[in-house]
Amino acid sequence: MDEERERHILESLRDKIDELAINMEKMKLAEYVNLLNRPWRLLYINFISGLARGLGTAVGFAILGAIMLLVLQHLVRLNLPVIGGFIAEIVAIVQSRLAP
C-alpha cells in the first residue's frame, strides 16, 4: 500500500515538474534571465523601443492634428452662425503658427 502511494506521489510530482518546465518554456524565462545578465543589451532594447514609441506618438499626433484642422476648416465652410467665427479664429491662429 505504501509503495503504491509513493509511486502515485512520484508520478504526480513528475507531472507537475513537466508542467512547470513547459510553462517556463512558454514564458521564455531563459531568454529573460539571459537578457538580465546583459544590462547593455537591455538598455539598447529599451532605448530602441522608446524611440519607436516616441516616433509613433509624434506621427500619430501630427495625423490627428491634420485631421482636426481639416474638420475645422470644413465647419468654417459650412458657415454656422455661432461656431463659424470661433472656428475661423482657431484655424487662422493655427495657420499663422504654421506659416514660415
N, C-alpha and C positions, 0 to 999 in steps of 0.2 A: 504494500500500500504506500509506504514512504517513497519507494523508488519511483512509482508511477507519479506521485505528486511532484517529486523533484524533477522528473522528466517533463512534466507539464509546465512547471515553473520555468525550466530552462528553455523550452520551446517558446513560451510566452516572452521571455526576455530576448531571445534571438529574434523573434518577430518585431519586437519594439525597437531593437537595435537596427534592424534592417529598415524599418520605417523611418527612424531618425536619420540614418545615412541617406536615404532617398530625399528626405526633406532638406537636409543640408546641401545636397547636390542641387536641388531646385532653388535654394536661396543663393547659390553661388558663394557660399561662405568662404571657400578657399581663395577665390579671386578678391573678395573684400579684405581678407586678412593680408593677402599679398599687397594690395593697394595701401593698406595702413602701414605696412613695413617700408614703403617707398614714399615718404612725405613729399618729395619734389614732384613726383608724378601726380599725386593727389592735388597738389597746388596747381599744377598745369591744367589738369582736367577741370578743376573748379574755375580757373581763370577763363578758359575757353568757353565753358558753359555760361559764365557770367557775361562774357562778350556777346554771345549769341542771344541771351535773354535781353540784354540792353539794346542790341540792334533790332530785335523783333519788336520791342516796345516802341522804339523810335519810329520804325516804319509803320507800325500799326497806328500810332498816334497821328502821323502825317496823313495817312489814308483817311482816318476818321475825321480829321480836321478838314481835309479837302471835301469830303462828302458833306459835312455840315455846312461848309461855305457854299457849296452848290445848292443845297436845300434852302439856305437863307436867301441866296440870290433869286431862286425860283419864287420864294414867298414875296420878295420885293416886286417881282414882275407881275404877280397877281394883284398888286396894288390894294392890299387890305387896308382899310382906313386907319385903324389904331396901331396895328402891328407893323405895317409897312414902313412908317417913318423910323421907328425904333430899330428895325432890322436893317434899314438903309444906313443908319448911322454906324451900326456894328460892322457891316460889310465895308463901309468907307474906311473905318479905323483899321480893319484887318488889311485891306488893300494898301493903305498908306504905309503900314508897317512892312509889308512885303516888297513894296517898290524900292528900288535902289537909290 
